[in-house]
Amino acid sequence: MSRRIAALAVLLAATAAPALAQPKAAISKADRDLHENLTVLDTHFDTPALFNVEGWRIIDRHDVAKDGSQVDYPRMVEGGVDGGVFVVFTAQGPRTPEGNAAARDFALVRITEIREMAARYSDKFQVVTTAAEARKLANTPKKFVFISLENSYPLGRDLTLMETFYDLGARMMSPVHTANNDLADSATAPAEHGGLSPLGKQWVAEANRLGVLIDASHASDAATEQMIELSKAPIILSHTGAKAIFDHPRNIGDDLMRKLAAKGGVIQLNALSNYMITVPPNAERDAALRELNRKYGRPKTRAAMEAATAERAAILARYGTPRATFDDFVKHLLHAIEVAGIDHVGISGDFDGGGGLTGFEDILDFPDITAALRAKGYSKADIDKVWGGNALRVFEQAQAQAGR
């Protein structure tokens, strides 16, 4: 992925609100009470990308329709969210010594920013490295913060850096993002390695040795299947959809989902519109969005975020751009439960990373998922597995097989 495309992706992710928020009926008190008594974990928050935006603080309450952001402490409280996996995302760049070094340094700064945020607001957040630590904080005012490395491009070809990031708190890692790298093929790029490269297979072994949970989201089907087969511990898809519901390379098919479940793994259903419905091409709209990116790039101030959000919403409204809905998300979720089983499914909105649907705009809408599952007859124990129990289990299993 070029730096220009990466900047556009960041802009679109940071301005994911629609032009007008649609009012929704409030959920019942029984559903709200149930939600508040679950351990609610989202396995993919891209919110750390906002930590260095001037004027934006995670302890302030923001509005997705105003600045595009979808996660902050007040909304975590109101949405009944106990914690999340906060992501160190590095866009794929040149696979050169210079490119690898720049990616490494960027990721080291980003993981430091996550730790500094938790230290600065230590009455509200705590970095955790085990499921036991997370469970201890659940249903308390303090929110737990797991750390994940999305795209192992910062490692370059030096797998010893995995232990460096492990020592800094990373307990989940994925090998690849939207372009191939030296470890694996991406789901959205032409095949290069036939799945994992030889170095990528060593990466799996090193993750197992450290007790790092392997995340196969964004990897090609071949790479995902190889990770399932090679890993000594169950793996996770931290933000992925069901291909049977919408045929997109970023989603996985039923056969692969069954293989994931058979090895104890978990798929966390994603809420990114382009992976859920077809958005017809529109040259004028796309040109307007490119111009928006040229104007703002990666917004560096809260004021710029707000201006970009308003202008993007106007562009999408002008061209009548379709958007997936909460009901589309529920279809993916229920299908995954049917195919993989209730013990192998979880949830991630992919918030602050491009996620967000009509009727499912930010973490304030999480209780609606609880209500939807309860309406389908699922028990509290089942819903608790989906919201956090299954993901915490695979964190534990990854560490247990490593003896850590």
N, C-alpha and C positions, 0 to 999 in steps of 0.2 A: 504494500500500500504506500503510495507516495505521501509525502508530508502534506501536500495540498489537499488530497482526498481525505487524509486523516483529520485535517483541520475542519473540512466540511462536515465530516461525521460527528466531530465533537460539537460543532454548532447546532446541527440538527438534533443531537441528543440533548443538548442543554436548552432547547426551545421546543419541547415536544408537546406543548399544550395546544388544544384546538382553539379556534377563534372564539367559540362560546361554550362554556360549560353547561351541560344539560342537567336540570334538577332531577334528583332521584328520590324515590320513596325511602324513608328511614327504615332500617331493619328493626325487627322486634327486640324487645328488652331481653327475651330469652336467648336470642341469637347473640346479642351483644354481651350478655353475661357469660355465655359459653366461650365466646372469643377471648374475653378477658382472662379466662382461666386456662388457656392453652399456652404452650410454649411456641411463640410465633417467630420464625426465623426465615429471612429472605437470604438466599445464597448468592446474590449478585447485586450489590450496590455499587454503582460507578460514581457515587457522590464524592470520593476523594479528588476527582478532577476539579471540584469547585472550591477546594480548601484554600487555594491561593488566589481566589477571585476577591479583589478589593471590595469590602463592604458586605460580603456574604459570610455569615457565620452559621454553623450548624445548630447552635443553641437558639437561634431566632426562628420565629415561625414565618415561613414563606408561603407564597401562593403560586401553584403551578401555572395558573392562567396569567400571572403577572411576570414572573421571571423564569418560568420553565422548570424550576427545580422541584424534585419530587420526594426528597427525604430530608428531614431535619428532626431535632429532638422533640419539639412540641408535637409534631405530627406523628412521631413514633409513639408518644404517650397516648394521643387521641386515637390512633389507629390500632392500639393494642399490640404493638410490635416490640418484642423483647430484645432483638438484636439482629445482626446481619453479618454477611461476609463482605467486607469492604475491600474493593478491588484496586490493585496496582496494575493499571492497564497501560501497556506500551504499544503504540502503533508500530506495525512492521515497517522497517526502513531498509536501507542498504545492508546486504549480508557481506560486509567488509569489516576488517579490524576496526576501522574508524566508526562505522555504523554500530557495530556491536558495543564498542566502548561508550558511545553516546547513549545507547539504550540502557546499558548497565547503570550509568550515572543517573539517568532520568528516573529509573525504577528505584534506585537507592534513595533519591530525594523524596519520591512519592511515598515510599513505605515509612520514611522518617516523618513526613507530614501527617500520616495517619497516627503514628505513635504520639506525635506532639499534640494532635487534637485531643486524643484520649487523656493525655497528661494535663493539658490545659483545663479540660472540663472533667476532671477526675471524679467529681460528684455525680456526673451524668453518664460517663462512658468508662469502660474498662476493656483493654485488649485481653482476649482469652486465647488459650492455645489448646484447651481440651473441652470435650463435651461436658465433663463434670463441672468445670468452671462456668460454662454457659448456663447449665441448669441451675446452678446456685444463684445466679443473678436473675433468672426468669421470674416474672411477676413482682419485680422490685423496681424502684425508680431508676436504677442504674441499668444502662443498656450494654449488652456485650458486643464486642467487636472482634470477629475473626478476620484474618488478613489472607488474601489470595493474590497470587501472581497470574494475571491473565495475559497469556502469550509469554513464552519463555525465551523470546528473542533477546532479552537482557542478558541471558546466560551466554549468548554467542555459541561457541563450541567448548566452553569451559564449564563442565558440570560441577566443579568444586564450588561454583557460586550458588548452587542450590542450597548448600549448607549455610552459606552466608545469609541468604534470605530466610532460611529456616531459623537461624539464630536471632534474626530480627523479628520473628513472630509469624512468618508465612506458614500456614498449615494446609493450604490448597494451592495447586499449580496446574495450569493448562499448558500444553506444548505449543499451541499455534493459535493465530487469530484469522483474519480474513484473507491472508496471503501466505503462501508456503514459506517455511524457513528451513533451517538446517536440521530440524528435528522431525518435522511431519508435514504432510499435505493438509491444506485447508479444505473445508467443505465447499468453499466458494472460489477455488482456483483450480486450474488444470493439474492433473496428477503429475508429480515429479518423482516421488520416492516409492510409489505403490503403497502408501500408508505412512508408517513410521520409517525414518531413515535408520541405519545402523546406530547412529548416535542417539536417535530417539528411543530406540529399544534400551540403550544404556540409561537414558533419562528415566524410563519406567522403573528400572532396577534401583536406581538411586532414590527415586521417590519412595519406593517400598522400604529401602534401607533406613531412610530418615523418618518414615512414618507420615509422609505427606499424602494427603488425599488427592488422587489424580482426577482432574476435571477434563472431560473430553469434548466439552462444548466448543464449537467452531472447527473441530477436526473432521477430516473426511470420514466417510463410512468405513473405509479400509483401515484407517488409522485407529478409529474408535474400536473396531472389532479386535485389532491387534492389542490395544491397551487392555481390553476386557480379558483376552486370553493370556497375556503375559503377566499382568499384575497379580501379585499374591494376595492383594486385598481388594475388596469391592471398589469400584470407581463411581464417579458422579458425573452427570451432565448438569452443570449448574444453572443453565438457562437455555433450554432447547424445546422445540415443539414436536408434534406428532405428524409425520409425513402423510399418514392415512387421512388426516383431516385437511391438510394443505400441503401440496407437493412442492417443497422448497428444499434446496440442498442443505440448509441449516437445520432442518427437521430430520428426525430419524424414523425409519420404517419399523413395522411391527416385529419383524424377525429379529432385528438388532435390539429392539427394546426388550424382547423376551430373553435374549442372550445376556443383556445387561442385568436383568432381574435374576436370572438363574445363577449368576455369580454374586448375588447379594447387592448389586448396585442400585442407584437411584437416579431417576430423571426428574428434574425440576422444571416445571412447565413455564415457558417464556411468554411475555406479553408485548412483543414488538410487532406492530401492525404489518410491516412488509413481509414478515414470515407467516402471516395468517390469512391475508387476502391478496388478490392481484391488484396492483396499482397501475393503471394504464399509463404508458409513457405520454409525456406532454412536453414538447420542446420549449414552449414559452415558459411554463412553470419551472422547468429545470434550469433554464437560463436565469430566471429571476432568483432562484435559490443559490445559484453559483455567484450571482452578483451580491446577494446577501452575505455569502461567505467572504467575498472579496472585501466587503465593507467592514465586517466585524471580525473575521478570522476567529480565533479562540477568544471569546469575551474576557477581558481582564478586570472588569469592574461590574458591580451589581447593576449600575445604570445601563451599561452596555448589554447585559443579559436581558434586562427589561425591554430595551428598545428592540433588540433582535427578536425577542419573543413576540412582540406586537407585530412587527413587520412580517415575520414568518407566518403567523396566524392569518394575516391579511392576504398573503400570497396563496396559501392553501385554500382559503375561502373563495378567493377570486376565481380559482380554477376548479372549484368543486372537487377537491382531492378526496377520494374515499378513504375511510379509516375503519379498521377492525373494531369490534365491540366486545364488551364484557361477555356477552353470550358466545362469541367465537372462542374466547379464552376457556370458558367452561366446557365447550365441546372438546377441546384439546385435553383438558384435565380429566374429564370423565372417560375419554377414550384411553388415556394412559393408565388409569386405574383399572379399566377392564382388561387391558392387554398385559400390563406388568404386575398388577396386584397392588393392593392398598399399602403393602410394606415397601414399595419401591417407587413411590411418587412423592414429589414435593412441589414447591412453588417459588418462582422468582419473577418479579415484574420487570427485571432489567431496567430498573428505574435509574434516572440520571445517566443512562447509557443508550437512550433511544426508545425505551419501553414506554408504554402508556397507550390506552385504548379509550374509545368513547365509553363512558361509564366505569372506567378503571384507570383513573388519571394519575393517582399517586398512592402512597401508603395509607391515606385516610380511607381508601376503598377496600382495604384488606378484610374488614369484617363481612363484606358482602360475599366473599368466597366461603367463609364459614357458614353463612346463611344458605348459600346455594348447596353446599354439601349436606347440610342438615336437612334441607328440603328434599334431597334425594334419599334420605333415610340412613345416612352414615352416622355412626355413633360418635360420642365425644372421643373415645379412644382412637377411632379411625381418623378423625379429623386432626387430632393431636399428632398422629404419625405424619400426616401430610404437611402440617404446618412446621414441624421441627423435629419430631422424633426420628424419622427416617434419615434425615441429613445428619443429625447428631450421632446416630448409630454408625454411619460409614466413617465419620471422623474418628470415632472410637476404634473401629475395626482397622483402619489404616495405621493407627498408632499401636494397637495391640499386636499386630503381626510383626511389627518392628521391635517389639519389646520395650516401647517407650511409654 
